[in-house]
Structure formats: C-alpha cells, structure tokens
Amino acid sequence: MKPRKVRRRSSQELGVGDAVLQLVNVQRAIMMTPHSCVDPILETQKEQLLTALNTYTVDMGFECRFDPTEDLYEAAAVDDSPTPVAIIKKGAFTSCCRVVRTGTEKSARKKGRG
C-alpha cells in the first residue's frame, strides 16, 4: 500500500523588501546561467515570489507632458498591452511623464480587499 501524502499548509510573513531582494538574486542567478542549464527550482522560486508580490498593487497616477507628434498612451499601446509598466518605460525613455500621488489614502493595498 502506498503511503498517503499529507498536505500541510503554513503561513509565514516575508517583508516586501526581502521578497524583492530574493527575486533580484534569483533572477540574477537565472540570467548568469546558460538557458539550457537553468535550475528548475530557481524558475519555481521566481514564479512563487512573483505570485506573492503580485498580491499587492500600487495605485499610480501619471502626469505627462506629451510630445504633440506622439501620444504616450498610443506608443505604449504598440506593446502587447498598455500596462502601467509600459507607460513608465516609455515615459522614462521620452522624459515626458512622472508618477504622482493619486489622492487616495492608501497607495498600497491587498488585491480584493480594496
């Protein structure tokens, strides 16, 4: 008879800064390894850290000075989807946008708990 697997759930707290630092270290280890030799454990750890970090969102506002010849949002839409990250990247490249406060009391909040 096969031994029955027992599932055990536990909860641990990890600071966001510590999670980001670990993600950077894991990503660096992945990038420094030839693609065919990347340890699948590192890939799994990366995905778990991203999942944990993405349970939090940041409410961001953008203040943009547009070049009349190119709309930043249209330029970002050329990407797969005009996400805030695409807008930030394009804004950094063109120096036309900056992140500003949105006026909400809580800038970071857990998804689903509003």
C-alpha positions, 0 to 999 in steps of 0.5 A, spaced: 500 500 500 502 506 498 503 511 503 498 517 503 501 524 502 499 529 507 498 536 505 500 541 510 499 548 509 503 554 513 503 561 513 509 565 514 510 573 513 516 575 508 517 583 508 516 586 501 523 588 501 526 581 502 521 578 497 524 583 492 531 582 494 530 574 493 527 575 486 533 580 484 538 574 486 534 569 483 533 572 477 540 574 477 542 567 478 537 565 472 540 570 467 548 568 469 546 561 467 546 558 460 538 557 458 539 550 457 542 549 464 537 553 468 535 550 475 528 548 475 527 550 482 530 557 481 524 558 475 519 555 481 522 560 486 521 566 481 514 564 479 512 563 487 515 570 489 512 573 483 505 570 485 506 573 492 508 580 490 503 580 485 498 580 491 499 587 492 498 593 487 500 600 487 495 605 485 499 610 480 497 616 477 501 619 471 502 626 469 505 627 462 507 632 458 506 629 451 510 630 445 504 633 440 507 628 434 506 622 439 501 620 444 504 616 450 498 612 451 498 610 443 506 608 443 505 604 449 499 601 446 504 598 440 506 593 446 502 587 447 498 591 452 498 598 455 500 596 462 502 601 467 509 598 466 509 600 459 507 607 460 513 608 465 518 605 460 516 609 455 515 615 459 522 614 462 525 613 455 521 620 452 522 624 459 515 626 458 511 623 464 512 622 472 508 618 477 504 622 482 500 621 488 493 619 486 489 622 492 487 616 495 489 614 502 492 608 501 497 607 495 498 600 497 493 595 498 491 587 498 488 585 491 480 584 493 480 587 499 480 594 496 
